[in-house]
Amino acid sequence: MGKKSMIGAWVTRVYDPEKAAGTLKFTDDLSFGPELLHARAVRSTIPCGKIVNIDYSEALKVPGVVKVIVGKDFPIHFGIYLKDRTAMAVEKVRYIGEPVALVVAESEDAAEEGVLRVKVEYKEETPVFDAAEAMKENAPLVHPDLGSYEHVSFVTPVPGTNIAQHFKIRRGDIEKGFEEADQVLEESFSCPQIAHAFLEPHACICLQDPVSQEVTIWSTAQSAFTLRELVAKGLELPLHKVRVIAPPIGGGFGGKAGITVEPLCLAAALDPDIKGRPVKLFVPREEVLTTSWVRQGWNTKVKMGVKKDGTISAMKVELVFDTGTSAEYGANPVRSAGYTSMGCYYVPNIWTDSYGVYTNKPFGGAYRGFGLPELMGGLEAVVDAIAYRIGMDPIEFRLKNLLKPGLPTCTGMPMPPHALDKIIKKVAEKIDYHREEPPVRKGWKRGKGIALAIKAPAMPADASSSATIEILGDGSVKVLAATMDMGQGAYTAYAQIVSEELGVPMERVKCYYPDTAAQPYDWQTVASRSLWSTGMAIKRACEDARSQLLALYAEYWQCNPEEITIEDGIVKCPKLGNAEPIDEKVQNGFKMPDGKYKGGPIIGRGHFVPPDVVYPDLETGQSEKSVVHFTVGAVGLDIEVDPGTGEIVVNKAVAGYDAGKVISPLNVKCQIEGGTVQGLSAGMFEGIYYDKNGKLLTPDFTDYKIATTMDVPWEIESFCEETPEDPSPYGNRGVGEHSMISPTAALGNALYKALGIRIHQYPFTRERVYMAIKAAERGEKDFWG
């Protein structure tokens, strides 16, 4: 009987004991002594206008206030895809809450008092809050200088408009496709901005050495190396002059990717009067929604043509993302939705326009699912609706039109192998989709719905990963790979890979949080890519370390490397009867038979760059390989609705995904269940709202509602199919974001089954559902309120 594989094993997650005990140190826990300064932002009180004057003379009179910094003191543009954002407003403000000045003081209290004493005079201008209005020809321009902003090649802003990004798909003959259709349905669905709702607010400490000019940043950052690169480019410093240390973070969901609050803190730390002292910027909960990304609001319009036999002949998709005042990261979810705009279906003729549009609201960016909840929130509802229109079962319709392996996606890339047909059938079976059941609750309405999910890692073609593995003198292993484990369990899976490849107990493997001065490069902890991309680098580093170790033992024992095994940290040569634990020889050197020492520290190195990806053509969206792979899945819901109040209760949720290979079952189960709940929370409760003047009405968890334990489904069942992905460490693909993509769409489809009315605006709050019920009683089939 061979040794038990660690790949696919149920194991205890690493770092969970420290989290439970409260001993894990987060950014806000770090101590810097009496030299530490504190910064607080003065924020705009109007949504749009010119800054006429900033009077901070009274702020400087507050005991402990050291400096007040304004936007013109630090006018540097930062951004990962489109450099349209400065740390503070420079001459013009673009949303209520935008930083216009920064008060730096010896204490938080002094900084806060200083903020209250800064007086700002504005000349108000006409704002625009609605993305559809912002797209009109004569709309006020949020960024009149859009044409001068730097951007990457695959982002296509339209100067002279509010369109920050326009991604196109042009495949087949769209007019002919609709002519061939026997039924054509066009519907639109919308959703406001929503919040990441991570538990840990943003925090950042910055320090510049006055002699070497080196900048050190401690931050609640998902992606240390990308942050380093963006800061270095913005400040025109060489990379080795910027160090980013990323302590553990308390959740991110994309809201701490790229660069967020760090430029604001840097504005203080780099000031000539402050340089040499660390400056801390902590963002209190009531400011989080106005100073960091939100998920972009969206409107998805889908026009679908279907033949009598139920096959889709054509589809036209328009996606309008309300990206708020900045699209520096938000341009990429727009692109991600665009190049996946057929969803899980084969459509021979497709035309897509995906827009990112500026408005005078807080800026949108990366969020779990990255453009796909926005697409599927409309597409999966239209699929359901047109199936009912032609009298076909929605499950049968989906299976008939499935994007099977080998068929071209909307970019022309062949669809990789998957088991989505099996997943759809299992989900339908597990929620007993075709069985009409009476409600559990007397007087309520019951319905069942399903929706599919698809997502590729949304990343550039050159998003590389690297890792080093060091075998220590007691047989333990140090893993350096700059993934941020923010709860998804990456370090647990990495430890399983190392244990599998090196034959050491998993508890003797230690993964470290990111530090750009100590760890090898990794692009970002986003896109559900870490266990695939960085996991590949770790596996290769392990193979490198193992080959070094076996070569040394082979010479030491005078045998062939192939005759040596490592099990539970014991190196064995059964042929010779030798066995010993890994010890100091691996770092100090082996005393070989000739009496000479050989070896030294064993450090394995591995790297990985995704192969063969070609950016889609800007005019047609076509590419022979637009993405590295897709993860697909489905979610089914059994729900009930109270006609008297509009309350929704989810009896059961079933979600299945093709993970390629499950490396860490506990993590995968947690990701699927957590994402399903997060998706349902977005579908039932979450929305960021503003008054007519652009003032945020939902700044905290009192007014911004998220699901609690009282709102989760009675039962959540998850499962995975395993169609191996190549290349990958073990055939695995990411599933971290995918479970968030389609619960909202499945909820809408279940509501239609229960109530006989299609609700076109998310979230499905009690009030909205109740009003829809009343509309259904009047004979209406659609509700837009």
C-alpha positions in Angstrom: 0.0 0.0 0.0 1.6 3.3 -1.1 1.6 6.5 0.8 -1.5 8.6 1.0 -1.6 11.5 -1.4 -1.9 15.0 0.0 -3.6 16.1 -3.2 -7.3 15.9 -2.5 -6.8 15.3 1.2 -9.0 16.9 3.9 -6.6 18.8 6.2 -6.7 21.5 8.8 -6.2 24.9 7.3 -3.0 26.8 8.2 -3.1 30.0 10.1 -6.7 29.4 11.4 -5.5 28.7 15.0 -3.7 32.1 15.1 -6.8 33.8 13.7 -9.0 32.2 16.2 -6.6 33.1 19.1 -6.2 36.7 17.8 -2.4 36.5 17.7 -2.1 37.1 13.9 -0.9 40.7 13.4 -2.8 42.8 10.8 -1.6 46.1 9.4 -3.5 48.1 12.0 -1.9 46.0 14.8 1.7 47.0 13.9 3.5 49.3 16.3 5.9 52.1 15.2 6.4 53.9 18.5 6.3 57.7 19.1 7.7 58.6 15.7 4.4 57.5 14.0 2.3 60.2 12.4 -1.4 59.9 11.6 -3.2 61.1 8.5 -6.9 61.9 7.9 -8.5 63.0 4.7 -10.6 66.1 4.2 -13.3 65.1 1.8 -15.4 66.9 -0.8 -18.9 67.9 0.1 -20.0 68.3 -3.5 -20.2 65.8 -6.4 -18.6 68.0 -9.1 -16.9 71.3 -9.2 -13.7 73.4 -9.2 -11.7 73.9 -6.0 -11.5 77.7 -5.6 -9.6 77.8 -2.3 -8.5 75.6 0.5 -8.0 77.4 3.8 -6.2 75.2 6.4 -4.8 77.9 8.6 -7.1 77.0 11.5 -6.1 73.3 11.2 -2.5 74.2 11.6 -3.4 75.8 15.0 -4.6 72.4 16.4 -1.9 71.1 18.8 -0.2 68.1 17.2 -1.0 68.9 13.6 2.2 68.8 11.6 1.2 69.5 8.0 -1.7 69.9 5.7 -1.2 68.6 2.2 -3.4 69.4 -0.8 -3.8 67.8 -4.2 -1.5 70.2 -6.1 1.3 69.1 -3.8 1.1 65.5 -5.0 -0.5 65.5 -8.6 0.8 62.1 -9.6 -1.6 59.8 -11.6 -1.7 56.2 -10.5 -3.5 53.2 -12.1 -3.0 49.7 -13.2 -4.9 49.8 -16.5 -5.8 53.4 -17.0 -4.1 56.2 -15.1 -7.1 58.4 -14.3 -6.8 58.8 -10.5 -4.8 61.0 -8.2 -4.4 60.6 -4.5 -6.4 63.8 -3.9 -8.5 66.1 -6.1 -6.3 68.4 -8.2 -8.2 71.6 -9.0 -11.5 69.7 -9.6 -13.6 67.3 -7.4 -15.6 64.5 -9.0 -17.6 62.9 -6.2 -18.8 63.5 -2.7 -16.2 62.1 -0.4 -13.2 62.5 -2.7 -10.1 63.5 -0.7 -9.2 67.2 -1.2 -6.6 67.6 1.5 -4.7 65.5 4.0 -4.1 66.5 7.6 -1.0 64.9 9.2 -0.7 65.0 13.0 1.0 63.4 16.0 -2.3 61.6 17.0 -5.4 60.4 15.4 -7.5 62.8 17.5 -5.4 65.8 16.4 -5.7 64.7 12.7 -9.5 64.4 13.0 -9.8 67.8 14.7 -7.7 69.3 12.0 -9.9 67.9 9.3 -12.9 69.7 10.9 -11.1 73.0 10.7 -10.2 72.9 7.0 -12.4 75.2 4.9 -12.9 74.4 1.2 -14.5 76.8 -1.3 -15.9 75.3 -4.5 -17.5 76.4 -7.7 -20.1 73.8 -8.4 -20.5 72.2 -11.8 -23.2 70.0 -13.2 -22.7 66.3 -12.2 -23.9 63.2 -13.9 -25.0 60.2 -11.8 -26.6 57.9 -14.3 -24.4 55.9 -16.7 -26.9 56.0 -19.5 -27.2 59.8 -19.3 -23.4 60.0 -19.1 -23.1 58.2 -22.4 -25.1 60.8 -24.2 -23.4 63.2 -26.6 -23.8 66.4 -24.6 -23.3 64.9 -21.1 -21.0 66.8 -18.7 -17.5 65.2 -18.9 -16.2 63.7 -15.7 -12.7 63.5 -17.1 -12.2 66.2 -19.8 -8.6 65.1 -20.1 -9.3 61.5 -20.7 -7.4 61.6 -24.0 -4.1 62.4 -22.2 -4.3 59.6 -19.7 -1.8 56.7 -20.0 -3.4 53.2 -20.4 -2.5 49.7 -21.5 -3.0 48.5 -25.0 -6.1 46.5 -24.4 -8.0 49.4 -22.7 -9.8 51.7 -25.2 -11.1 54.9 -23.7 -13.0 57.2 -26.0 -11.7 60.8 -25.5 -14.3 63.6 -25.4 -16.8 61.2 -23.9 -17.4 59.6 -20.5 -16.6 56.1 -22.0 -13.5 54.9 -20.2 -13.5 51.5 -21.9 -15.3 50.0 -24.9 -14.8 46.3 -25.6 -16.3 44.8 -28.8 -17.2 41.3 -30.0 -18.1 41.0 -33.7 -18.5 37.3 -34.7 -20.6 35.9 -37.5 -23.5 37.7 -39.3 -25.7 39.2 -36.6 -28.4 40.4 -39.0 -28.7 37.1 -40.7 -28.8 35.3 -37.4 -31.8 37.3 -36.3 -33.5 36.8 -39.7 -33.2 33.0 -39.1 -34.7 33.2 -35.7 -38.4 32.3 -35.1 -38.5 34.0 -31.7 -36.6 37.1 -30.6 -36.6 38.4 -27.1 -34.9 41.5 -25.8 -34.7 42.3 -22.1 -32.6 44.4 -19.8 -31.6 44.0 -16.1 -29.8 46.4 -13.8 -28.1 46.6 -10.4 -26.6 49.5 -8.4 -23.1 49.5 -7.1 -22.4 47.1 -4.3 -19.7 47.0 -1.6 -17.1 44.4 -0.9 -18.1 44.4 2.8 -14.8 43.0 4.0 -14.4 43.1 7.7 -11.0 44.8 7.9 -11.0 48.4 6.7 -8.1 49.8 4.7 -4.9 50.7 6.6 -1.5 51.8 5.3 1.8 52.9 6.8 4.4 54.6 4.6 8.0 55.6 5.3 10.7 57.1 3.1 14.3 57.0 4.2 15.6 60.5 3.8 19.1 59.3 2.8 18.5 56.3 0.5 15.1 57.6 -0.7 13.8 54.1 -0.3 10.1 53.8 0.3 8.6 51.1 2.5 4.9 50.5 2.6 3.0 48.3 5.0 -0.5 47.8 3.6 -3.8 45.9 3.6 -2.9 44.9 0.0 -3.9 41.8 -2.0 -1.0 42.2 -4.4 2.3 43.3 -3.0 4.3 43.2 -6.3 1.7 45.1 -8.4 1.5 47.7 -5.7 5.3 48.0 -5.7 5.3 48.4 -9.5 2.6 51.0 -9.6 4.2 53.1 -6.8 7.6 52.9 -8.4 6.3 53.9 -11.8 4.3 56.7 -10.3 7.2 58.1 -8.3 9.7 57.3 -11.1 11.8 55.2 -8.7 13.7 52.0 -9.5 11.9 48.9 -8.2 14.5 48.2 -5.6 13.7 51.6 -4.0 10.2 50.5 -3.2 9.4 47.7 -0.7 5.9 46.5 0.1 5.2 44.4 3.1 1.7 42.9 3.2 0.6 41.6 6.6 -2.4 39.3 6.8 -5.6 41.0 5.5 -9.1 40.5 6.8 -10.9 39.8 3.5 -10.5 41.6 0.2 -12.8 40.1 -2.6 -10.9 42.3 -5.1 -11.3 45.5 -3.1 -7.7 45.5 -1.9 -6.1 44.6 -5.3 -3.9 46.9 -7.3 -3.4 50.2 -5.6 -6.1 51.7 -3.3 -5.4 54.0 -0.4 -1.6 53.9 -0.6 -1.1 57.0 -2.8 -3.0 59.1 -0.2 -0.6 57.9 2.6 2.4 58.4 0.3 1.4 62.0 -0.2 2.2 62.6 3.4 5.2 60.3 3.8 7.0 61.8 0.8 6.4 65.4 1.9 9.8 67.2 2.5 8.6 68.3 6.0 7.7 64.8 7.0 10.2 62.5 5.2 11.9 60.1 7.6 8.9 59.6 9.8 6.3 56.8 9.3 2.8 58.0 8.4 -0.3 55.9 9.1 -3.6 56.2 7.2 -6.4 54.2 8.7 -9.7 54.4 6.9 -12.7 54.2 9.4 -15.6 52.1 8.4 -17.8 55.1 7.6 -15.3 56.2 5.0 -14.6 52.8 3.3 -17.3 53.1 0.7 -16.1 56.5 -0.4 -12.4 55.9 -0.5 -12.1 52.4 -2.0 -13.5 50.5 -4.8 -17.1 49.3 -5.1 -18.4 46.8 -7.6 -19.6 48.8 -10.5 -23.3 49.3 -11.1 -24.5 47.8 -14.3 -27.2 47.5 -16.9 -27.2 44.4 -19.1 -29.3 44.3 -22.2 -29.6 41.0 -24.1 -31.4 40.4 -27.4 -31.6 36.7 -28.3 -32.9 35.0 -31.4 -34.0 31.3 -31.2 -35.1 28.9 -33.9 -38.1 26.6 -33.6 -36.0 23.7 -32.6 -34.7 25.6 -29.6 -31.2 26.5 -31.0 -29.9 30.0 -30.4 -29.2 31.7 -33.8 -28.0 35.2 -32.7 -27.4 37.3 -29.7 -26.7 41.0 -29.2 -25.4 42.1 -25.8 -24.9 45.6 -24.4 -23.2 45.9 -21.1 -23.0 49.3 -19.4 -20.9 49.5 -16.3 -21.2 52.5 -14.0 -17.5 52.8 -13.1 -17.9 55.9 -11.0 -15.2 58.5 -11.1 -12.3 56.2 -12.0 -11.9 53.2 -14.3 -8.2 52.6 -13.5 -9.0 49.0 -12.5 -12.6 48.9 -13.5 -11.8 48.9 -17.2 -10.8 45.2 -16.9 -14.1 43.8 -15.6 -15.7 45.5 -18.5 -13.3 43.6 -20.8 -13.8 40.3 -18.9 -17.5 40.4 -19.3 -17.2 41.3 -23.0 -14.9 38.4 -24.0 -17.2 36.0 -22.1 -20.5 37.5 -23.4 -21.9 34.2 -24.9 -21.9 32.8 -21.4 -22.0 29.1 -21.4 -23.8 28.8 -24.7 -22.8 28.4 -28.4 -24.0 31.3 -30.4 -23.0 31.4 -34.1 -23.7 35.1 -34.5 -22.9 37.5 -31.7 -22.4 41.2 -31.4 -21.3 42.7 -28.0 -20.6 46.2 -26.8 -19.3 46.4 -23.3 -18.8 49.9 -21.9 -17.2 51.3 -18.7 -18.8 54.8 -18.1 -17.7 57.5 -15.8 -20.2 59.1 -13.4 -19.8 61.4 -10.4 -19.8 58.6 -7.8 -17.2 56.6 -5.9 -15.1 54.5 -8.3 -15.7 50.9 -9.3 -13.1 48.2 -9.7 -12.3 44.6 -9.0 -14.9 42.5 -7.2 -15.3 38.8 -6.8 -16.6 37.5 -10.1 -15.0 40.4 -12.0 -17.7 41.3 -14.6 -19.4 38.0 -14.8 -22.2 38.5 -12.2 -23.0 41.6 -14.2 -23.2 39.6 -17.4 -25.0 36.5 -16.1 -27.4 38.6 -14.0 -29.0 39.5 -17.4 -28.1 36.7 -19.7 -29.3 33.8 -17.5 -32.6 35.5 -17.0 -33.1 35.9 -20.7 -32.2 32.3 -21.3 -34.9 31.2 -18.8 -37.4 33.7 -20.3 -37.0 32.6 -23.9 -37.1 29.0 -23.0 -40.5 29.6 -21.5 -41.5 31.7 -24.5 -40.9 28.8 -26.9 -42.4 26.2 -24.6 -39.1 24.4 -23.8 -37.9 23.3 -20.4 -35.2 25.7 -19.3 -32.8 22.8 -18.4 -33.3 21.2 -21.8 -32.8 24.5 -23.5 -29.5 25.0 -21.7 -28.2 21.5 -22.5 -29.2 21.9 -26.1 -27.3 25.1 -26.6 -24.3 24.3 -24.3 -20.9 25.6 -25.4 -19.5 22.1 -25.7 -15.7 21.4 -25.8 -14.2 22.4 -29.1 -16.9 24.8 -30.1 -15.7 28.4 -30.6 -16.3 31.0 -27.8 -17.3 34.5 -28.7 -13.6 35.3 -29.3 -13.2 32.4 -31.6 -11.1 30.4 -29.2 -12.1 26.7 -28.9 -13.8 25.9 -25.7 -11.6 23.7 -23.5 -12.8 20.3 -22.1 -15.4 20.5 -19.2 -18.2 18.6 -17.6 -20.9 21.3 -17.5 -23.6 19.0 -18.9 -23.1 16.6 -16.0 -23.1 19.5 -13.5 -26.4 20.9 -14.9 -28.1 17.5 -14.6 -26.8 16.9 -11.1 -27.9 20.4 -9.9 -31.4 19.9 -11.4 -31.7 16.5 -9.8 -30.4 17.6 -6.4 -33.0 20.5 -6.1 -35.6 18.2 -7.7 -36.1 21.0 -10.3 -38.9 19.3 -12.3 -41.0 18.4 -9.3 -43.8 20.8 -8.2 -43.8 20.8 -4.4 -46.1 22.6 -2.0 -44.5 25.3 0.1 -43.1 24.4 3.5 -44.6 27.6 4.9 -48.3 28.0 4.9 -49.5 30.6 2.4 -46.1 31.2 0.8 -45.2 30.7 -2.9 -42.5 28.2 -3.8 -40.2 28.2 -6.9 -37.0 26.6 -8.2 -34.5 28.2 -10.5 -31.1 27.5 -12.0 -28.3 29.6 -13.6 -25.0 28.7 -15.1 -21.6 30.3 -14.4 -18.5 30.7 -16.5 -15.3 32.7 -15.9 -11.7 32.8 -17.1 -8.8 34.2 -15.1 -9.1 37.9 -16.1 -5.4 38.8 -16.4 -2.8 40.0 -18.9 -1.0 37.6 -21.1 2.3 38.1 -19.1 0.9 37.6 -15.6 3.8 35.4 -14.2 4.4 33.7 -10.9 7.5 32.4 -9.2 8.3 30.7 -5.9 11.2 29.4 -3.8 11.3 26.4 -1.6 14.0 26.1 1.1 14.6 22.9 3.0 15.8 23.8 6.5 18.2 21.9 8.7 15.5 20.2 10.8 13.6 18.9 7.8 11.0 21.7 7.7 10.3 23.7 4.6 10.1 27.4 4.0 7.8 28.5 1.2 8.1 31.9 -0.4 5.4 32.7 -2.8 3.8 36.2 -2.8 0.2 35.1 -2.8 -2.0 36.9 -0.2 -4.0 34.3 1.7 -7.0 36.4 2.7 -9.2 33.6 3.8 -9.4 31.6 0.6 -6.9 29.0 1.9 -4.1 29.4 -0.6 -1.3 28.6 2.0 -3.1 25.4 3.0 -3.2 24.2 -0.6 0.5 25.3 -1.1 1.5 23.3 1.9 -0.3 20.3 0.5 1.6 20.6 -2.7 4.9 20.9 -0.9 4.1 17.9 1.3 3.1 15.8 -1.7 6.2 16.7 -3.7 8.9 16.6 -1.0 7.5 13.9 1.2 7.5 16.0 4.3 4.6 16.3 6.8 2.4 19.2 6.0 2.7 20.6 9.5 6.4 21.1 8.8 5.7 23.5 5.9 5.5 27.2 6.5 4.2 29.8 4.0 5.0 33.4 4.6 3.0 36.5 3.9 4.2 38.8 1.1 7.3 41.0 1.3 8.7 42.2 -2.0 12.2 42.5 -0.5 12.3 38.8 0.5 10.0 36.9 -1.9 10.1 36.2 -5.6 7.8 37.9 -8.0 4.1 37.1 -8.3 1.7 39.3 -10.3 -1.5 39.6 -8.2 -3.7 37.6 -5.9 -6.8 38.0 -8.1 -8.6 36.2 -11.0 -8.8 32.8 -9.2 -5.4 32.2 -10.5 -3.2 31.5 -7.5 -3.5 27.8 -7.0 -3.1 27.3 -10.8 -0.4 29.8 -11.6 1.6 30.2 -8.4 0.8 26.6 -7.6 2.6 25.6 -10.8 5.6 27.7 -9.7 5.6 26.0 -6.3 5.4 22.5 -7.7 8.3 23.2 -10.0 10.3 24.7 -7.1 9.6 21.5 -5.2 10.8 19.4 -8.1 14.0 21.4 -8.3 14.6 21.1 -4.5 13.8 17.4 -4.5 16.2 16.7 -7.4 19.0 18.5 -5.5 18.3 16.6 -2.4 18.2 13.2 -4.1 21.4 13.9 -6.0 23.3 14.7 -2.8 21.9 11.6 -1.0 22.8 9.4 -4.0 26.4 10.5 -3.9 26.4 10.3 -0.1 25.1 6.7 -0.1 26.6 5.7 -3.4 23.4 4.7 -5.1 21.1 6.0 -7.9 18.7 8.9 -7.2 15.9 6.7 -8.5 16.5 4.3 -5.7 15.7 6.9 -3.0 12.4 7.9 -1.6 11.2 10.5 0.9 8.3 9.6 3.2 7.1 11.6 6.2 10.4 13.5 6.2 12.5 10.3 6.2 15.0 9.8 3.3 15.2 6.1 2.4 17.1 3.7 0.2 15.4 0.3 0.5 18.0 -1.4 -1.6 20.8 -0.4 0.9 18.6 -0.5 4.0 19.4 3.1 4.7 16.9 5.5 6.3 17.4 8.8 8.1 15.5 12.0 8.7 16.4 15.2 6.8 18.9 17.0 9.1 21.6 19.7 9.2 23.4 18.2 6.2 20.9 19.8 3.8 22.2 23.3 4.9 25.8 22.7 6.1 26.8 20.2 3.4 27.2 16.4 3.1 30.5 14.7 4.1 31.0 12.5 1.0 32.9 9.2 0.9 36.0 11.0 -0.2 35.9 13.1 3.0 35.0 16.3 1.3 31.8 18.3 1.9 29.4 19.0 -0.8 26.0 20.8 -1.0 24.9 23.6 1.2 21.4 25.1 1.5 18.9 23.5 -0.7 16.7 26.1 -2.4 14.4 25.1 -5.2 13.2 27.6 -7.7 10.1 27.6 -9.9 8.3 29.9 -12.2 5.3 29.9 -14.5 4.1 32.2 -17.3 0.7 31.4 -18.9 1.4 30.1 -22.4 -0.1 31.1 -25.8 -2.5 33.9 -24.7 -3.1 36.5 -27.5 -5.0 39.7 -26.7 -8.3 39.9 -28.7 -8.4 42.2 -31.7 -9.7 45.6 -30.6 -12.3 45.8 -33.4 -13.7 42.3 -33.4 -12.6 40.7 -30.1 -11.3 37.7 -31.9 -8.3 35.7 -30.7 -7.0 32.2 -31.2 -6.5 31.9 -27.5 -8.0 34.9 -25.6 -7.7 33.4 -22.1 -5.9 30.5 -20.4 -8.9 28.5 -19.5 -12.5 28.6 -18.2 -14.1 27.3 -15.1 -17.8 26.5 -15.5 -20.6 25.6 -13.1 -24.2 25.9 -12.1 -26.3 26.8 -9.1 -29.8 25.8 -8.3 -32.1 27.3 -5.7 -35.3 26.1 -4.0 -37.0 29.2 -2.5 -40.2 30.4 -0.9 -41.7 33.9 -0.9 -44.2 35.4 1.5 -46.8 37.2 -0.6 -47.7 39.5 2.3 -44.2 40.9 2.9 -42.0 40.0 0.0 -39.6 38.0 2.2 -37.6 35.3 0.5 -36.3 32.2 2.3 -33.9 29.8 0.5 -34.8 26.3 1.4 -31.9 24.7 -0.5 -28.9 25.8 -2.6 -27.0 23.4 -4.8 -23.8 24.5 -6.5 -21.4 22.4 -8.7 -18.3 23.4 -10.6 -15.7 21.8 -12.7 -12.5 22.3 -10.7 -10.3 20.2 -12.9 -8.8 18.6 -9.8 -9.6 19.4 -6.2 -6.4 19.8 -4.3 -7.8 21.1 -1.0 -11.5 19.8 -0.6 -12.1 21.8 2.6 -11.1 25.1 0.9 -13.1 24.4 -2.2 -16.2 23.5 -0.1 -15.8 26.7 1.9 -15.3 28.8 -1.3 -18.4 27.4 -2.9 -20.6 27.8 0.1 -19.2 31.2 1.0 -19.6 32.5 -2.6 -23.1 31.2 -2.8 -24.1 33.1 0.3 -22.3 36.2 -0.9 -24.1 36.0 -4.2 -27.5 35.5 -2.5 -26.7 38.5 -0.2 -26.0 40.6 -3.3 -29.3 39.3 -4.8 -31.5 40.0 -1.9 -30.1 42.9 0.1 -27.1 44.7 -1.3 -27.1 48.1 -3.1 -25.3 51.4 -2.7 -27.7 54.3 -2.9 -27.3 58.1 -3.2 -29.6 61.0 -2.8 -30.3 63.3 -5.8 -27.2 65.3 -5.0 -24.9 62.3 -5.0 -24.5 62.0 -1.3 -24.0 58.4 -0.1 -27.0 57.1 1.9 -25.6 53.7 2.8 -22.2 54.4 4.4 -22.1 51.6 6.9 -23.6 48.2 7.9 -26.5 49.9 9.5 -27.8 51.1 6.2 -25.9 48.8 3.8 -27.5 45.4 4.4 -25.6 42.1 4.0 -26.8 38.6 4.7 -26.4 37.3 8.2 -26.5 33.7 9.5 -30.3 34.2 9.7 -30.4 34.6 5.9 -28.3 31.7 4.7 -30.1 28.8 3.0 -31.4 26.0 5.2 -29.2 23.7 3.2 -26.2 24.2 0.9 -24.9 21.3 -1.1 -21.7 21.7 -3.1 -19.9 19.3 -5.4 -17.2 19.3 -8.1 -16.5 17.5 -11.3 -12.9 17.0 -12.3 -12.0 17.5 -16.0 -8.2 18.0 -15.9 -6.8 21.3 -17.1 -3.5 21.4 -18.9 -1.2 23.1 -18.0 -1.7 23.1 -14.2 0.0 21.5 -11.2 -2.5 18.6 -11.0 -5.1 19.4 -13.5 -6.7 22.0 -11.2 -8.6 25.2 -12.0 -9.7 28.1 -9.8 -13.2 28.1 -8.2 -12.8 31.1 -5.8 -14.8 33.6 -7.6 -17.2 31.4 -9.6 -19.6 30.6 -6.8 -20.4 34.3 -6.6 -21.4 34.7 -10.3 -24.9 33.2 -10.6 -26.8 32.9 -7.4 -28.5 36.2 -8.1 -29.6 35.0 -11.5 -30.8 31.7 -10.1 -32.7 33.6 -7.5 -34.5 35.7 -10.2 -35.4 32.6 -12.1 -36.7 30.9 -9.0 -38.8 34.0 -8.2 -40.3 33.9 -11.6 -41.3 30.2 -11.1 -42.8 31.1 -7.8 -44.6 34.3 -8.7 -45.0 34.3 -12.5 -43.4 37.7 -12.8 -39.9 38.7 -14.0 -38.1 41.3 -11.8 -35.6 43.3 -13.8 -33.8 45.2 -11.1 -31.5 43.8 -8.4 -31.5 43.4 -5.5 -34.7 41.5 -4.8 -35.5 43.4 -1.5 -38.7 42.7 0.4 -40.2 45.9 -0.8 -39.3 45.3 -4.5 -40.6 41.7 -4.4 -43.8 42.8 -2.6 -44.4 45.5 -5.3 -43.7 42.9 -8.0 -46.3 40.6 -6.4 -48.9 43.4 -6.6 -47.9 44.0 -10.2 -48.4 40.3 -11.0 -51.9 40.4 -9.4 -52.6 43.2 -11.9 -51.7 40.8 -14.7 -48.2 42.2 -15.4 -45.4 39.8 -16.5 -42.4 42.1 -15.9 -41.6 44.5 -13.0 -39.0 47.2 -13.4 -39.3 49.1 -10.2 
